[in-house]
Amino acid sequence: MNRALRGFTLVEILVALTVIAVLLFLSFSALRSIHARSMHARSLQNLRSHAQAISAYTNDHRSFFPHFTRVGAFNSDVSGGGISVSGLSYFDVHKSWHIALADGYYQGDARSEVFAPPGFIREDGHRWPFETRYHVPCAFIADPAYWNERTRLGPEQYRGTKMSDVAFSAAKTIVVQAWYSSRETGAAGWEGYRPITAAFCDGSARRVEWERRLSGYQNGDGYEFANSGAVHYSDSPPLLHAQDGVRGRDVR
């Protein structure tokens, strides 16, 4: 037996090892908690910066939100910030907006990691930088009537909307984080969206508990309009298809 352990009983050694194991576990848990809080804070900072950039865009474009794709499937192109993408559908603006805004509002850098949630590039960045997982709601590029089953007509309602159209700025998301690190959540799939982190039209950013989320239009962009550029056929991802569009609310 090692001389350092002489004089100790087996029980005392086991107790000491148990205490050390507990301390190591607590230290590891504390480090994970600190890491998760750091990632959360960084994402909130990113979201606030995007809310500010989009607000600046609306100020420069007569109150209109970003709206740069054409009606139809796979027939729109976008370039900016050193990136060009072709074959976008109308509602693909929700994930490619950063390319169009890069030159005017992000120092010409569409590859900036401000467009990537913490950990995204490392774990699931196969579409980076052509898509961002900070999504702008589809509700911003169709008439509010399009997002209600009683008044939806079709692509003739595809249009840009304005900041001045927003009825509930503190309850209307302007950018939604649609991805979380599996290391942060400890879960895969949709569990990674709970709670949801988002920025709002009033410039705030926060986490929204799943229970405070309001369901959006159940058919999303609409399967029947796929040839016109619809890309989501149900109310998913969360907070992109508010009932009554920009006139509605995303959260309680």
Order of alpha helices (4+ residues) and beta strands (2+ residues): alpha-beta-beta-alpha-alpha-beta-beta-alpha-beta-beta
